[in-house]
Amino acid sequence: QVQLVESGGGLVQAGGSLRLSCAAAGRTFSLYTLAWFRPAPGKYREFISAISRSGTITSYADSVKGRFTISRDNAKTTVYLQMNSLKPEDTAVYYCAAATRGWTSTPSTVSDYDYWGRGTQVTVSS
């Protein structure tokens, strides 16, 4: 089992940047596929980005591609989401998630993720 704690959210003006962190407690961090989600109208959780166990494979939603970058440090048991060129529509609570399964062709599937953090609020003002 792994416990996830997000941090780094806050209030930023449009065009600004934030870096979210998700720290994990647990000795098997490197065995998890990790991802970031946020709520969206009509969806429980909208997929933002995911990263494979080794960090060599990543995936992004079209809405954030080119603006957000996911990374992980297995030694520090932390996954990051660097968010640049933020827009007001990026305002949301951002959740970190971990999946015990390896990388699949559909890393955006919410039900594949076994563990979730409590989220961190990101607010982008116009």
Wavefront OBJ file of the C-alpha trace (Angstrom):
o trace
v 0.000 0.000 0.000
v 1.141 3.551 -0.651
v 0.002 6.874 0.746
v 0.122 9.887 -1.542
v 0.310 13.520 -0.439
v 0.131 16.332 -2.960
v 1.558 19.818 -2.495
v 2.523 22.864 -4.511
v -0.878 24.164 -5.464
v -1.810 27.798 -5.140
v -3.053 30.935 -6.849
v -1.267 32.078 -10.001
v -2.021 34.482 -12.813
v -2.726 33.255 -16.305
v 0.529 32.549 -18.101
v 2.289 31.669 -14.882
v 3.764 28.410 -13.641
v 3.424 26.017 -10.733
v 5.119 22.766 -9.846
v 3.053 20.176 -8.077
v 4.662 17.446 -6.030
v 3.242 14.165 -4.833
v 5.208 12.464 -2.109
v 4.633 8.797 -1.486
v 5.142 6.800 1.665
v 6.077 3.247 0.893
v 9.095 1.237 -0.150
v 7.696 0.059 -3.455
v 7.292 3.465 -5.094
v 9.290 2.455 -8.158
v 6.781 -0.306 -8.907
v 3.870 2.085 -9.486
v 2.652 3.772 -12.610
v 1.839 7.322 -11.520
v -0.559 9.879 -12.866
v -2.241 13.205 -12.302
v -5.980 13.810 -12.676
v -8.389 16.665 -12.070
v -12.185 16.896 -12.012
v -13.918 18.083 -15.161
v -17.532 18.818 -16.125
v -19.289 15.546 -16.829
v -16.338 13.465 -15.631
v -15.345 12.070 -12.288
v -11.691 12.669 -12.983
v -10.035 13.986 -16.122
v -6.703 12.473 -17.042
v -3.829 14.952 -17.162
v -0.632 12.959 -17.396
v 0.984 9.644 -16.489
v 4.501 8.284 -16.162
v 5.831 4.749 -16.238
v 7.677 3.031 -13.424
v 11.099 3.908 -14.769
v 10.065 7.363 -15.950
v 10.968 6.619 -19.540
v 7.396 6.671 -20.871
v 4.959 9.540 -20.406
v 1.509 10.430 -21.640
v -0.408 13.702 -21.678
v -3.923 14.888 -22.316
v -4.200 17.021 -25.426
v -5.349 19.946 -23.298
v -2.002 20.143 -21.477
v 0.440 18.769 -24.033
v 3.341 21.151 -24.518
v 2.536 23.039 -21.314
v 2.778 20.418 -18.562
v 5.643 18.027 -17.832
v 5.468 14.997 -15.577
v 8.562 13.540 -13.945
v 9.452 11.288 -11.050
v 12.319 10.739 -8.670
v 12.166 7.177 -7.402
v 14.923 7.818 -4.887
v 12.836 10.596 -3.342
v 9.565 8.679 -3.902
v 8.062 11.783 -5.461
v 6.285 12.537 -8.704
v 6.098 16.057 -10.090
v 3.902 17.990 -12.468
v 5.481 21.112 -13.882
v 2.720 23.354 -15.193
v 3.615 26.251 -17.459
v 1.530 28.723 -19.443
v -1.354 28.154 -17.091
v -4.860 29.091 -18.183
v -7.962 29.873 -16.122
v -9.483 26.614 -17.336
v -6.671 24.744 -15.573
v -8.236 25.759 -12.270
v -9.072 22.576 -10.374
v -8.068 20.280 -7.581
v -5.212 18.115 -8.857
v -5.000 14.528 -7.668
v -2.040 12.194 -7.738
v -2.739 8.506 -8.353
v -0.739 5.288 -8.321
v -1.383 2.056 -10.156
v 0.221 -1.268 -9.314
v -0.061 -2.473 -12.884
v 2.629 -1.716 -15.413
v 2.288 0.671 -18.287
v -0.607 0.042 -20.634
v -1.828 1.629 -23.843
v -4.558 3.409 -21.849
v -2.874 5.177 -18.930
v -5.866 7.524 -18.672
v -8.226 4.854 -17.286
v -9.285 6.052 -13.855
v -10.300 2.618 -12.599
v -6.777 1.290 -13.145
v -5.437 3.410 -10.312
v -5.407 1.844 -6.884
v -4.330 4.709 -4.654
v -5.216 8.389 -4.604
v -4.059 11.451 -2.770
v -6.399 14.066 -1.327
v -5.544 16.675 -3.922
v -4.067 20.148 -4.082
v -5.955 23.205 -5.296
v -4.701 25.131 -8.307
v -6.378 28.437 -9.104
v -5.462 30.423 -12.197
v -6.736 33.970 -12.367
v -7.364 35.789 -15.637
l 1 2 3 4 5 6 7 8 9 10 11 12 13 14 15 16 17 18 19 20 21 22 23 24 25 26 27 28 29 30 31 32 33 34 35 36 37 38 39 40 41 42 43 44 45 46 47 48 49 50 51 52 53 54 55 56 57 58 59 60 61 62 63 64 65 66 67 68 69 70 71 72 73 74 75 76 77 78 79 80 81 82 83 84 85 86 87 88 89 90 91 92 93 94 95 96 97 98 99 100 101 102 103 104 105 106 107 108 109 110 111 112 113 114 115 116 117 118 119 120 121 122 123 124 125 126
